[in-house]
């Protein structure tokens, strides 16, 4: 049976049950509830060079084009002409063959170098999912519950420096450096989420409030958010991706739910 080439352990992962997970009714004679057993799932990244890794072991040793174990080139060219890293991935979700993991590896490598961007990238993902409540929760979160390793970095032995924390204004105007410099507004447009787009326009643009439907204000009030002073801040509508496109340019390409927004100034200035 293959083992991880980094740690030489079996290609499995033990998932501990949640503290509040349900247990079987009744208690043993000792009077204590039974301790749930951890769930065993596969954890096997089989690269095209033949080497097997645990996912976390691969992330910790990852090099862009070479296998960190045998140094063989693992990057190939996709049908679109771009680079890819194909593997067979077997995890709790099942077996996935010829899966391109380059986007995931690129993101994790970036976050290893710039861990302070982890929250911003999660914010963009919620914008892409159209999850308004999650977007608002992140804007209201003060990082009080983050792990110590996310708040501090070690610079030399015994020395720690507090990580830079990204505030709501910076989060709202963040542009993804490994995702074509898209903003949250670009992400919302691409996902077809008018609800998230209206929220971002309310909080990070100086769009005339008369352009907003009444239900936008009602929903914002119910969720505890409202526009702050925006005149001296970057208007999210002015942000352009790496191809020079505004959110409105992207909306024109997509059409669909964005028909009727063109030329209104809602997505571009």
Secondary structure, 3 states (H helix, E strand, C coil): CCECCCCCCECEEEECCCCCCCCCCCCCCCCCCCCCCCEEEECEEEECCCCEECHHHHHHHCCCCECCCCCCECCEECCCCCEECEEEEEECCEEEEEEECHHHHHHHHHHHHCHHHHHHHHHHHHHHHCCHHHHHHHHHCCCCCCCHHHHEEECCCCCEEECCCCCHHHHHCCCCCCCCCCCHHHHHHHHCCHHHHHHHHHHHCCCCHHHCCHHHHHHHHHHCCCCCCCCCCCCHHHCCCCCCCCHHHHHHHHCHHHCCCCCCCCCCC
